[in-house]
Amino acid sequence: MKSLIRRFPILLLSAFLLVSCSDECDDVNCQNGGTCDDGVCQCPDGYIGDECQTEDRAKFLGVYNVSESCDSGNANYQMTVSPSNSGIRTVLLVFQEASLTANVNGNSINMPNQTVSIQNSSYTFSGSGQISGSILTMTYTASVGAESIVCTITATKL
């Protein structure tokens, strides 16, 4: 009986330690390929949020009213930004007669050099910008032949 009394505190302490040791990731549900590390989701490239539930590009997606100022004049129109099938960080900008791709990273957007046909002419576009809340600002260059114009857009998400 004495040996049982001596072992009881050790058994009690062992049981307490087993119960109190739990995995910090047991109640964490990381999505989209995210992994849990010490109770915090580590998101794969292109995803953000506590559980990696949001595409990083989501803040850019939507319809915008655009106010454009170019070397050649000003214009107002609507632009749609939608997901591209080219990758988790790629979006499609559709405005006026152009459909262009751009890459996003955080609050930045970059439109690499690309050529599109508009009214039987080949235009080359490139540019970059930022989003802050519901306002997207971009500066881009459009070239056809030897002519180039620089435009700045301020786009407000509807």
C-alpha positions as CSV (number, residue, x, y, z in Angstrom):
1,M,0.0,0.0,0.0
2,K,2.9,2.4,0.8
3,S,4.3,2.0,-2.7
4,L,0.9,2.9,-4.2
5,I,0.8,6.0,-2.1
6,R,4.3,7.0,-3.2
7,R,3.4,6.4,-6.9
8,F,0.1,8.3,-6.8
9,P,1.6,11.8,-7.1
10,I,3.7,10.7,-10.0
11,L,0.7,9.1,-11.8
12,L,-1.4,12.2,-11.1
13,L,1.3,14.5,-12.5
14,S,1.7,12.3,-15.6
15,A,-2.0,12.4,-16.2
16,F,-2.1,16.2,-15.8
17,L,0.7,16.6,-18.3
18,L,-0.9,14.4,-20.8
19,V,-4.2,16.2,-20.6
20,S,-2.7,19.7,-20.7
21,C,-0.5,19.0,-23.7
22,S,-2.6,19.7,-26.8
23,D,-1.7,20.6,-30.3
24,E,-2.2,24.3,-31.0
25,C,-3.3,23.4,-34.5
26,D,-6.2,21.1,-33.5
27,D,-8.8,23.9,-33.9
28,V,-7.2,25.6,-36.9
29,N,-8.6,25.0,-40.3
30,C,-6.1,26.3,-42.9
31,Q,-7.6,26.4,-46.4
32,N,-6.2,26.5,-50.0
33,G,-3.2,24.4,-49.1
34,G,-2.2,26.5,-46.1
35,T,-0.4,24.7,-43.2
36,C,-0.6,25.3,-39.5
37,D,2.5,26.1,-37.5
38,D,2.1,26.8,-33.7
39,G,-1.6,27.6,-34.2
40,V,-1.1,30.1,-37.1
41,C,-1.8,29.3,-40.8
42,Q,1.1,29.7,-43.2
43,C,-0.6,30.6,-46.4
44,P,0.6,29.6,-49.9
45,D,1.5,32.2,-52.4
46,G,-1.5,34.2,-53.5
47,Y,-3.7,33.6,-50.4
48,I,-4.2,35.7,-47.3
49,G,-6.4,35.6,-44.2
50,D,-6.4,33.9,-40.8
51,E,-7.2,30.6,-42.5
52,C,-5.8,31.4,-46.0
53,Q,-9.4,31.7,-47.1
54,T,-9.0,34.8,-49.4
55,E,-7.2,35.2,-52.7
56,D,-4.8,38.1,-52.5
57,R,-6.1,39.5,-55.8
58,A,-9.7,39.6,-54.4
59,K,-9.3,43.3,-53.4
60,F,-8.8,44.2,-57.1
61,L,-11.8,42.4,-58.5
62,G,-14.9,44.3,-59.5
63,V,-16.3,47.0,-61.7
64,Y,-14.8,50.5,-61.5
65,N,-15.7,54.0,-62.7
66,V,-12.6,55.3,-64.3
67,S,-11.4,58.9,-64.7
68,E,-8.5,58.9,-67.2
69,S,-6.0,61.6,-68.0
70,C,-3.7,61.2,-71.0
71,D,-1.3,63.3,-73.0
72,S,-3.9,63.2,-75.7
73,G,-6.9,64.1,-73.5
74,N,-9.3,62.9,-70.8
75,A,-11.9,60.2,-70.7
76,N,-14.4,58.6,-68.3
77,Y,-15.5,54.9,-68.7
78,Q,-16.0,51.7,-66.8
79,M,-13.4,49.0,-66.3
80,T,-13.9,45.4,-65.1
81,V,-11.2,43.6,-63.2
82,S,-11.8,39.8,-63.1
83,P,-9.7,36.7,-62.2
84,S,-7.5,35.4,-64.9
85,N,-6.9,31.7,-65.5
86,S,-3.2,32.4,-65.9
87,G,-2.4,32.2,-62.2
88,I,-3.6,33.1,-58.7
89,R,-1.9,36.5,-58.9
90,T,-3.1,37.4,-62.4
91,V,-6.1,39.6,-63.2
92,L,-7.8,40.6,-66.4
93,L,-8.5,44.3,-67.0
94,V,-11.2,45.0,-69.5
95,F,-11.8,48.6,-70.5
96,Q,-12.9,50.5,-73.6
97,E,-11.7,48.2,-76.4
98,A,-8.8,46.5,-74.6
99,S,-8.5,43.4,-72.6
100,L,-5.2,43.3,-70.7
101,T,-3.6,41.1,-68.1
102,A,-1.9,42.4,-65.0
103,N,-0.1,40.8,-62.0
104,V,-1.0,41.7,-58.4
105,N,1.1,41.4,-55.3
106,G,-0.3,42.9,-52.0
107,N,-1.6,46.3,-53.0
108,S,0.5,46.7,-56.1
109,I,-0.6,45.9,-59.7
110,N,1.8,45.6,-62.6
111,M,0.8,45.4,-66.3
112,P,3.7,43.8,-68.2
113,N,4.4,44.8,-71.9
114,Q,1.6,43.3,-74.0
115,T,0.3,43.9,-77.5
116,V,-3.4,43.9,-78.4
117,S,-5.3,44.6,-81.6
118,I,-7.7,47.6,-81.5
119,Q,-9.5,48.6,-84.6
120,N,-7.0,46.9,-86.9
121,S,-4.0,48.5,-85.1
122,S,-1.5,46.9,-82.8
123,Y,-1.2,48.7,-79.5
124,T,1.5,47.9,-76.9
125,F,0.6,48.6,-73.2
126,S,2.5,48.5,-70.0
127,G,2.1,50.1,-66.6
128,S,1.7,49.8,-62.8
129,G,-0.3,51.1,-59.9
130,Q,-1.7,50.6,-56.4
131,I,-5.0,50.0,-54.7
132,S,-6.0,51.7,-51.5
133,G,-9.4,50.8,-50.2
134,S,-11.8,51.1,-53.2
135,I,-9.5,53.4,-55.3
136,L,-7.2,51.9,-57.9
137,T,-4.6,54.3,-59.4
138,M,-2.5,53.3,-62.4
139,T,-0.1,54.9,-64.8
140,Y,0.3,53.2,-68.2
141,T,1.9,53.8,-71.6
142,A,0.1,52.9,-74.8
143,S,2.1,52.8,-78.0
144,V,1.1,52.3,-81.6
145,G,4.0,52.4,-84.1
146,A,6.3,55.3,-83.1
147,E,3.6,57.1,-81.1
148,S,3.3,56.7,-77.4
149,I,0.9,58.3,-74.9
150,V,1.1,58.2,-71.1
151,C,-2.2,57.9,-69.2
152,T,-3.1,58.0,-65.5
153,I,-6.3,56.5,-64.3
154,T,-8.1,56.9,-61.0
155,A,-10.7,54.1,-60.7
156,T,-13.3,53.9,-58.0
157,K,-14.8,50.5,-57.3
158,L,-18.6,50.4,-57.5
